Amino acid sequence: MTALNESTWNELVTAALLGTERRDPPPLPQAPGEAAARTSAEAADETGGRTSGGATGATGGGVPDKAGRLLDAAAVLAVRRRAGLVPSGAVPEPIALAPEEDVPVVPGPAAARLRRILAGEQIRVLPEWLDAAASRGFRVPAQSLPDLLERGRTDRMLRPPIARAAGRRGVWLALQNTDWAYLVGAGDDPGGGAEVWETGTRNRRVAYLTMLRGSDPARARDLLRGTWTAEPAPDRAAFLATFAHGLSLDDEEFLEAALEDRGKDVRQIASDLLARVPASAYGERMAARARACLVPERRSARGRRQTWIRVEPPRAHDEDMARDGVPFHPSGSFAPRGGGRPVGTRAAWLREILARTPLSTWTDLFGLPPMEIVCLPLGGGPGGSGGSSAQNEWASDARDVHIGWARAALAQRDADWARALLKGGVMVDEPEALADLLSVLPESERDAAAADLIRWVEGQPDLLRVLEHVPGPWTGPLAAAVLAALAASAERPTRRDEHLVTQLCRLADLRLDPSAAPRLDGLAAEPDAAVPRAVPELIATLRFRDEMLKELST
């Protein structure tokens, strides 16, 4: 831009600030050759009877007023300023071409449904769509990637399924936009090579360490040992959690040292991992504590001798217990659950110790299979002396012991103990802890066991809390039990049952087998039933999911 034009611009700004009544706007300087063109244009305007001004003056004539001239001049000069910018001499770095994809794109109908989902229709099914596409060997269409990546920017829960279904072009796009950089390292593949451990973000380093633990646990352990003291506590905790992959007795020394870490979360993760290492010194320490709490005794009851378990919760807490991950105030102490009485500190210590004790401790001690052990009487027993007080104590002891065993079965992924606790009918007053055990059972047994559990708590407030712990898909006998509970609650006109139906529908819409939709049609079509609006909404979602999965299966 010339100095003359810059000077005129400054005068225009001054006139605008002071007002055209106090300062006349400057005349607009003419560019070379502009004067002749302007004269010709004005002559044509006069001949045609048109005005030459760009803005209509306050007087209504053809000559613009001062304010109009100022605006016209500013408009022209603004264009000149922009047109006069000289580009820098830097040559932009060329962008690498998007890599070739090695998996096919989803079929056309599935791609069209994805666009509908991203536009807001049934948006809650998006994670299922992504997982279903990835599991069937498909990827997201390139046209939908920007909208999908933008969704993941604000919803962290979407990032893992996006990473699985976005394909190579998704990662390529993420590298072009810092807002989408979360995708690099968000999945199982951190992207890049060994340099990720030295230069990557924490998420990418976690992904790299997780991948390495699956193929070479010793190498992953050595890498972490090399940088351990320089890592901040949150990073140490995140990196140590990757030891859940490929965990073995070879990790014991490293984990034992981590029990002395200054970070509380690091110590807790180390103790949780050690509790899962077979034949570890940690397991032996916990087993010694546990055997002092559960002592087998031979007693006579109703004329016959049988084995009882005398329960003696810890009487004190020491530094060794704290080091091994048993906190002085364990989570849940004094907190009533399901309307029961509060859990005392000693009972909470007992639960923590049993949860961290190898389950082989009890089969070795009692010489019985898990199914028979969980049915052994505990404490004074309902048939002992002491009346109702002794029975209450027995029930409390049984609950604490069974919950400790359930937590151990979940942590150690022991299907025999999970099956025994579920089929033995124990701990019915803590159904949520039992629901967690369903994931430990073989897949062929889960639906039937979950259906039995639902029938135990049907009609109780615990039903929803139990189902929250049961992942989808709900099929077979489990789906039948859920539908039966839904129908039974819908037939009762109370406000409590109406609320139960609404909450159950919202929980089932993404977990229930979508092929179950026709079995709900009769419930929604009853003319005299005051069916909550959630029922037809559930049916609509199930039909949408059914069509969605069929499109991805072609």
C-alpha positions in Angstrom: 0.0 0.0 0.0 1.4 3.5 -0.9 2.2 6.0 1.8 -0.6 8.3 0.3 -3.2 5.6 0.8 -2.0 4.9 4.3 -2.2 8.6 5.1 -5.7 8.8 3.7 -6.7 5.8 5.8 -5.5 7.4 9.0 -7.5 10.6 8.1 -10.6 8.5 7.5 -10.2 6.9 10.9 -9.8 10.3 12.6 -12.9 11.6 10.8 -14.9 8.6 11.9 -13.8 9.0 15.5 -14.5 12.7 15.7 -17.6 12.7 13.5 -18.0 14.2 10.0 -19.7 17.3 11.5 -16.3 18.2 13.1 -13.9 16.8 10.6 -14.5 16.5 6.8 -13.5 13.2 5.4 -10.5 13.4 3.1 -10.8 13.0 -0.7 -10.1 9.6 -1.9 -6.7 9.5 -3.8 -7.1 8.2 -7.3 -5.0 5.4 -8.6 -3.2 5.8 -12.0 -5.7 5.5 -14.9 -8.6 5.7 -12.5 -9.4 9.4 -13.3 -10.2 8.7 -17.0 -12.3 5.7 -16.1 -14.2 7.8 -13.4 -14.9 10.6 -15.9 -16.3 8.2 -18.4 -18.5 6.5 -15.8 -19.8 9.9 -14.5 -20.6 11.0 -18.1 -22.5 7.8 -18.7 -24.4 8.3 -15.4 -25.4 11.8 -16.4 -26.6 10.7 -19.8 -28.6 7.9 -18.2 -30.0 10.1 -15.5 -28.3 8.0 -12.7 -26.5 9.4 -9.6 -22.8 8.9 -9.3 -22.6 8.5 -5.6 -22.3 5.1 -3.9 -24.4 6.2 -0.9 -27.6 8.2 -0.8 -27.1 11.6 0.9 -29.3 13.0 3.7 -30.7 15.5 1.3 -32.1 12.7 -1.0 -30.1 14.1 -4.0 -27.4 12.4 -6.1 -24.4 13.8 -4.1 -23.7 11.8 -1.1 -23.4 13.5 2.3 -20.2 13.6 4.4 -21.0 10.3 6.2 -21.8 8.6 2.9 -18.6 9.8 1.3 -16.6 8.5 4.4 -18.2 5.1 4.1 -17.6 4.9 0.3 -14.0 6.0 0.8 -13.4 3.4 3.5 -14.9 0.6 1.4 -12.7 1.4 -1.6 -9.6 1.9 0.5 -10.2 -1.3 2.4 -10.1 -3.2 -0.9 -6.9 -1.4 -1.9 -5.3 -2.4 1.4 -6.1 -6.0 1.0 -5.1 -6.1 -2.7 -1.8 -4.5 -1.9 -0.6 -7.2 0.5 2.6 -8.8 -0.7 2.9 -12.5 0.1 6.0 -13.6 2.1 8.7 -15.4 0.3 8.3 -18.6 2.4 7.2 -21.6 0.4 4.5 -23.6 2.2 5.6 -27.1 3.1 3.7 -29.6 1.0 1.3 -31.9 2.9 1.9 -35.6 2.6 -0.7 -37.5 0.7 -3.2 -39.6 2.7 -2.0 -43.2 3.0 -3.7 -46.0 1.1 -6.4 -47.8 3.2 -6.0 -51.5 3.8 -9.7 -52.2 4.9 -12.8 -51.5 2.9 -15.3 -48.7 3.6 -18.7 -49.6 5.1 -21.5 -50.4 2.7 -23.5 -47.5 1.3 -26.6 -47.9 3.5 -24.4 -48.1 6.6 -22.6 -44.9 5.5 -25.9 -43.1 5.1 -27.0 -44.2 8.6 -23.8 -42.9 10.0 -24.5 -39.5 8.5 -27.9 -39.6 10.2 -26.4 -40.5 13.5 -23.8 -37.8 13.3 -26.6 -35.3 12.5 -28.2 -36.2 15.8 -30.5 -39.1 15.2 -30.1 -41.8 17.9 -26.6 -40.3 18.7 -26.2 -42.7 21.6 -25.8 -45.7 19.3 -22.6 -44.1 17.7 -20.1 -46.2 19.9 -22.0 -49.4 18.9 -21.9 -48.4 15.2 -18.2 -47.8 15.4 -17.4 -51.0 17.3 -19.6 -53.1 15.0 -18.0 -51.6 11.9 -14.5 -52.2 13.2 -15.3 -55.8 14.3 -16.6 -56.6 10.8 -13.5 -55.2 9.1 -14.9 -51.9 7.9 -13.8 -48.3 8.2 -15.6 -45.0 8.3 -16.2 -43.2 5.0 -13.7 -40.4 4.4 -16.6 -37.8 4.0 -17.8 -38.5 7.6 -14.4 -38.3 9.2 -14.3 -34.6 10.0 -17.7 -34.7 11.8 -16.7 -37.8 13.6 -13.3 -36.5 14.7 -15.0 -33.3 15.9 -17.4 -35.4 18.0 -14.4 -37.1 19.6 -12.8 -33.8 20.5 -15.6 -33.1 23.0 -16.4 -36.7 24.1 -13.5 -38.7 25.4 -15.5 -41.9 25.7 -15.8 -41.9 21.9 -12.1 -41.8 21.2 -11.2 -45.5 21.5 -14.0 -46.6 19.1 -13.2 -43.8 16.7 -9.5 -44.9 16.7 -10.6 -48.5 15.8 -12.9 -47.5 12.9 -11.3 -44.3 11.5 -8.7 -46.1 9.4 -5.4 -44.6 8.2 -7.0 -41.5 6.8 -8.5 -40.7 10.2 -5.0 -40.6 11.7 -3.7 -38.6 8.7 -6.5 -36.0 9.2 -5.7 -35.9 12.9 -2.1 -34.9 12.1 -3.4 -31.9 10.1 -5.5 -30.5 12.9 -4.3 -30.1 16.4 -7.9 -30.3 17.7 -8.0 -33.9 16.5 -4.5 -34.9 17.7 -6.1 -37.0 20.4 -6.6 -39.7 17.8 -2.8 -40.3 17.5 -2.2 -42.8 20.3 -5.8 -43.1 21.3 -6.2 -46.6 20.2 -4.1 -49.8 20.6 -1.5 -48.5 18.2 0.4 -45.4 19.4 1.6 -44.5 15.9 5.4 -44.2 15.2 8.2 -46.5 16.5 10.4 -46.7 19.6 10.9 -43.0 19.6 7.3 -42.6 21.0 8.6 -43.6 24.4 11.1 -40.7 24.4 9.1 -38.0 22.7 5.4 -38.9 22.8 2.6 -37.5 24.9 1.6 -39.4 28.0 -1.3 -41.1 26.2 0.9 -42.2 23.3 3.5 -43.5 25.8 0.8 -45.5 27.6 -0.4 -46.9 24.3 3.2 -47.8 23.4 3.9 -49.5 26.7 0.6 -51.4 26.6 1.5 -52.7 23.1 5.0 -53.7 24.3 3.6 -55.4 27.4 1.6 -57.6 25.1 4.7 -58.7 23.1 7.7 -58.2 25.3 6.9 -57.5 28.9 10.5 -57.5 30.0 11.4 -54.8 27.5 8.5 -52.7 28.7 9.6 -53.1 32.3 13.2 -52.1 31.5 12.0 -49.0 29.6 9.9 -47.9 32.6 12.6 -48.6 35.1 15.0 -46.4 33.1 12.8 -43.3 33.4 10.9 -44.2 36.6 12.5 -41.6 39.0 12.1 -38.8 36.4 8.4 -39.4 35.8 5.7 -37.4 37.7 3.4 -39.4 40.0 0.3 -39.3 37.7 2.5 -40.6 34.8 4.0 -43.3 37.0 0.6 -44.5 38.0 -0.6 -44.6 34.4 2.5 -46.5 33.2 2.4 -49.0 36.0 -1.3 -49.8 35.2 -0.1 -51.2 31.8 1.5 -54.1 33.8 -1.9 -55.7 33.9 -1.0 -56.9 30.4 1.4 -59.8 30.5 1.6 -59.8 34.3 3.8 -62.5 35.8 6.1 -63.3 38.6 8.9 -61.6 36.7 7.3 -58.3 37.6 7.3 -59.0 41.3 10.5 -57.2 42.2 9.5 -54.0 40.4 6.0 -54.0 41.9 7.3 -54.6 45.4 9.6 -51.6 45.1 6.6 -49.6 43.9 4.9 -50.3 47.2 7.3 -47.8 48.7 6.5 -45.1 46.1 5.6 -41.6 47.4 2.5 -41.5 45.1 -0.6 -43.0 46.8 -2.1 -44.1 43.4 1.1 -45.7 42.4 1.2 -47.7 45.7 -2.4 -48.8 45.3 -1.9 -50.0 41.7 1.2 -51.9 42.7 -0.7 -53.7 45.5 -3.6 -54.5 43.2 -1.3 -56.0 40.6 0.7 -58.0 43.2 -2.6 -59.5 44.4 -3.0 -61.0 41.0 0.5 -62.5 40.7 0.5 -66.2 41.5 2.9 -67.5 44.1 4.2 -64.1 45.0 5.5 -63.1 48.4 2.7 -60.5 48.6 0.1 -63.3 48.2 1.8 -65.3 51.0 1.7 -62.3 53.3 -2.0 -61.8 52.6 -2.7 -65.5 53.0 -1.1 -65.5 56.4 -3.4 -62.6 57.5 -6.4 -64.2 56.0 -5.9 -67.6 57.7 -5.8 -65.8 61.0 -9.2 -64.3 60.2 -10.9 -67.5 58.9 -10.3 -70.5 61.1 -11.8 -74.0 60.3 -13.4 -75.7 63.3 -15.2 -79.0 63.7 -18.5 -78.5 65.5 -21.6 -80.6 66.3 -24.9 -79.3 65.1 -28.2 -81.2 65.3 -26.3 -84.4 66.2 -23.7 -84.4 63.4 -20.2 -83.1 63.1 -19.4 -80.6 60.3 -16.8 -78.0 59.4 -17.5 -74.4 60.4 -15.6 -71.2 59.7 -14.8 -69.1 62.7 -14.5 -65.5 61.6 -12.1 -63.2 63.5 -11.7 -59.8 61.7 -8.4 -58.0 62.3 -8.3 -56.2 65.6 -5.7 -53.6 64.7 -4.1 -51.9 61.7 -0.4 -51.6 61.2 2.2 -50.2 58.8 2.7 -53.5 57.1 -1.0 -53.7 56.2 -1.0 -50.1 54.9 2.1 -50.9 52.8 0.3 -53.9 51.3 -2.7 -51.8 50.2 -5.1 -52.2 53.1 -5.9 -48.6 54.0 -6.8 -47.6 57.6 -10.2 -46.4 56.4 -11.0 -48.7 53.4 -13.5 -47.5 50.9 -17.0 -48.3 52.0 -16.3 -48.2 55.8 -19.4 -47.1 57.7 -21.4 -46.7 54.5 -24.7 -48.5 54.5 -25.5 -50.4 51.2 -28.9 -51.6 50.1 -30.5 -50.3 53.4 -28.2 -52.6 55.5 -26.3 -51.6 58.6 -23.0 -49.7 58.2 -19.9 -51.7 57.5 -17.5 -51.3 60.4 -13.8 -50.7 60.1 -12.8 -54.2 61.1 -15.2 -55.7 58.7 -13.9 -53.5 55.9 -10.3 -54.6 56.7 -11.5 -58.2 56.5 -13.0 -57.7 53.1 -9.8 -56.0 51.8 -7.6 -58.8 53.1 -9.8 -61.5 51.6 -10.0 -59.7 48.3 -6.2 -59.7 48.1 -5.7 -63.3 49.2 -5.0 -66.1 46.6 -8.2 -68.2 46.4 -6.1 -71.3 46.4 -5.5 -70.5 50.1 -9.0 -71.8 50.9 -9.0 -74.9 48.7 -5.7 -75.9 50.3 -6.9 -75.1 53.8 -10.3 -76.8 53.7 -9.6 -79.5 51.2 -12.9 -78.8 49.4 -13.9 -77.4 46.0 -15.2 -73.8 45.9 -18.8 -74.8 45.7 -18.7 -76.6 49.0 -16.5 -73.9 50.7 -18.9 -71.1 50.0 -21.7 -73.1 51.6 -19.9 -73.7 54.9 -21.5 -72.1 58.0 -19.7 -69.2 59.5 -19.4 -67.6 62.9 -21.7 -68.8 65.7 -24.2 -69.9 63.1 -28.0 -69.6 63.1 -28.3 -72.8 65.1 -25.8 -71.8 67.8 -26.4 -70.1 71.1 -27.2 -66.5 71.5 -30.6 -66.3 69.7 -31.3 -63.5 67.2 -28.1 -61.7 68.1 -26.0 -64.7 67.1 -28.0 -65.0 63.9 -27.4 -61.4 63.0 -23.6 -61.8 63.7 -23.6 -64.9 61.5 -25.3 -63.1 58.7 -22.9 -60.2 58.9 -19.9 -62.4 59.0 -21.2 -64.4 56.0 -21.8 -61.2 54.0 -18.3 -59.9 54.7 -16.5 -63.1 53.9 -18.5 -63.7 50.7 -18.0 -60.2 49.5 -14.2 -60.6 50.1 -14.2 -63.8 48.1 -16.3 -62.2 45.3 -13.8 -59.4 45.0 -10.9 -61.9 44.9 -12.7 -64.0 42.2 -13.2 -60.9 40.1 -9.5 -59.7 40.5 -8.1 -63.2 39.9 -10.6 -64.0 37.1 -11.4 -67.3 38.7 -14.4 -68.8 37.0 -14.8 -71.7 39.5 -15.2 -69.3 42.4 -17.4 -67.0 40.5 -19.7 -69.9 39.5 -19.7 -71.2 43.1 -20.7 -67.8 44.6 -23.4 -67.2 41.9 -24.9 -70.7 42.0 -24.5 -71.2 45.7 -27.2 -68.5 46.3 -25.0 -66.7 48.9 -24.7 -63.0 49.3 -28.2 -62.3 47.9 -28.4 -59.1 49.9 -25.4 -57.8 47.9 -26.5 -58.6 44.4 -24.3 -55.9 42.8 -21.2 -57.7 43.9 -22.5 -60.9 42.3 -23.3 -59.1 39.1 -19.7 -58.1 38.7 -18.8 -61.8 38.7 -20.8 -62.5 35.5 -17.9 -61.2 33.4 -15.6 -63.9 34.9 -17.8 -66.8 33.7 -17.4 -68.4 30.3 -19.5 -66.6 27.7 -21.8 -69.6 27.3 -22.8 -69.4 31.0 -23.3 -65.7 31.4 -26.8 -65.2 30.2 -28.3 -68.0 32.3 -26.5 -66.8 35.4 -27.6 -63.2 34.9 -31.2 -64.3 34.3 -31.1 -66.2 37.6 -29.7 -63.1 39.4 -32.4 -60.9 37.9 -35.2 -63.3 39.0 -33.7 -63.1 42.6 -34.1 -59.3 42.7 -37.2 -58.9 40.5 -39.5 -56.3 41.9 -36.8 -54.9 44.2 -35.0 -51.5 44.0 -31.8 -53.6 43.5 -32.9 -54.6 40.0 -31.6 -51.5 38.2 -28.3 -51.4 40.2 -27.8 -55.1 39.2 -28.5 -54.5 35.6 -26.1 -51.5 35.5 -23.3 -54.1 36.2 -24.4 -56.4 33.4 -22.8 -55.4 30.1 -24.6 -56.0 26.8 -25.7 -57.6 24.6 -28.6 -59.0 26.7 -29.6 -62.1 24.7 -31.3 -65.5 25.3 -32.6 -66.2 28.8 -31.2 -62.9 30.0 -33.2 -60.9 27.5 -36.3 -63.0 28.4 -35.8 -62.2 32.1 -35.4 -58.4 31.4 -38.5 -58.4 29.2 -40.5 -60.3 31.9 -39.4 -57.8 34.6 -40.3 -54.9 32.3 -43.8 -56.3 31.5 -44.5 -57.1 35.2 -43.6 -53.6 36.2 -45.6 -52.0 33.4 -48.7 -53.9 34.5 -48.5 -52.3 38.0 -50.0 -48.8 38.0 -47.9 -47.4 40.9 -45.7 -44.4 40.5 -42.7 -46.4 41.7 -43.2 -49.1 39.0 -43.7 -46.4 36.3 -40.3 -44.9 37.3 -38.8 -48.4 37.2 -40.1 -49.0 33.7 -38.7 -45.7 32.5 -35.3 -46.3 34.0 -35.2 -49.9 32.8 -36.1 -48.8 29.2 -33.3 -46.2 29.2 -30.8 -48.9 30.4 -32.0 -51.5 28.0 -32.1 -49.5 24.8 -28.4 -50.0 24.1 -27.9 -53.4 25.8 -31.0 -55.4 24.9 -30.7 -57.6 21.8 -32.4 -55.5 19.2 -34.3 -58.5 17.8 -36.4 -58.3 21.0 -38.4 -55.3 19.7 -41.3 -57.3 18.3 -41.9 -58.9 21.8 -42.5 -55.4 23.2 -45.1 -54.4 20.6 -47.9 -56.0 22.5 -47.0 -54.1 25.6 -47.0 -50.7 23.8 -50.3 -51.5 21.9 -52.5 -52.3 24.9 -55.3 -49.7 24.7 -56.1 -49.6 28.5 -52.6 -49.6 29.8 -50.9 -46.4 30.9 -47.6 -47.3 29.3 -44.8 -44.8 30.0 -43.5 -43.0 26.9 -40.2 -44.7 27.4 -41.6 -48.0 26.1 -42.3 -46.9 22.5 -39.0 -45.0 22.6 -37.2 -48.2 23.5 -38.9 -50.0 20.7 -37.8 -47.3 18.2 -34.2 -47.5 19.4 -34.2 -51.3 19.2 -35.5 -51.2 15.6 -32.9 -48.6 14.6 -30.1 -50.7 16.1 -31.5 -53.8 14.4 -31.4 -52.1 11.0 -28.0 -50.6 11.7 -26.4 -54.0 12.5 -28.0 -55.7 9.5 -26.5 -53.0 7.2 -23.0 -53.6 8.7 -23.4 -57.3 8.2 -23.9 -57.2 4.4 
